[in-house]
Amino acid sequence: MPQLNPSPWFAILLFSWLVFLIILPPKIIAHTFPGEPALSTEKTKTEPWNWPWH
């Protein structure tokens, strides 16, 4: 029965885990988000909302 032959599927399994564990993590860790929020000590004044509650 050919579906029980592990040779092609085992190689695919090993290669996919190689990609997931060795190649992808450095690429994901090196990712930076554009427009990092700047730290500001200035407080903004907030106004209460006047919503008509029915």
N, C-alpha and C positions, 0 to 999 in steps of 0.2 A: 504494500500500500504506500503510494508515494507521499501522502501527507504525513507519514510517520518518519520520514527521512529528515533528521535534524540539521544536516550540514548547511543548506542555504539559509534556514531560518535562524540558526545559531549565529552565523556570521552577521546577519542583518541586526540581530539583537545586540551583539557586541559593538557593532559600529554605531548604532543609534545611542547606546549608553556612552560610548566614547565622545560623541558629539555633545550630549547633554551634560556630561560631567567635566569635560576638559575644554571644549571650545567655547561653549556659550557663557559660562559664568564670568570670565574676564570681560567679555563684551557687555554683559549686563551691568557689572559693577562699574565699568568705565563710563557708563551713560550718565550725562549730566542734563539737568533740566534747564532750558533757556529761561531767562527772566527770574532768577532767584530773588525772593523777597528781601528787600533791604531792611535792616534793623533800624527802627525809628523809635526814639524816646518821646516824641511829641504825641500827646494824647489828643484824640479828636473828640469834639463835643457832640454828643448824641442827643437828639430830640425825641421826646416820647411821641408815639404814634396816636393820632386821634382817629380811631376807627369807630364808626357807628355800629354798636352792637345791638342786634335786634332780638 
